[in-house]
């Protein structure tokens, strides 16, 4: 292991060092060096010793790069977007926002589908919490089924119940509720 004598870090000329900038925006120093090398975000200044220094405008550009990157735009396109004076950045962001809202809507539908698949694959009552309240009355607490499973889930009686309940339709449950 070789020992190096290092000078104390030189104070920034006017801005943030690479390390501080990286920590501020949540990327690595290596990422900032790469973005500098490809011309995407160049630090606005240098110290007397040649260290990169990022100013307020540089940090603002970094934030725009991060937003564009998060929404899936390749770095080469981000550079063109940020550097082209003909590009209306606000309009572009509006379009991207619309695409994000559409993606969120699709993801919410997918979550609903996964929830339904989980419900269908779970032994016992295969009703949504809303259906349970509708069938068993306003006093019914859907959490009671989960509590019962936690308490008796490992018993033979629970296995028998779960098998019977899994085969029941909402109409079957309505009949059960009407007879109790």
Buried (B, 14 or more C-beta within 10 A) or exposed (E): EEEEEEEEEEEBBEBBBBBBBBEEBEBEBEBBEBBBEEEBBBBBBEBEEEBBBBBEEBBEBBEBBBEBBEEEBEEEEBBEBBEEEEEEEEEEBEEBEEEEEEEEEEEEEEEEEEEEEEBEEBBBBBBBBEBBBBBBEEEBEBEEBEEBBEEEEEEEEBEEBBEEBBEBEBEEBBEEBEEE
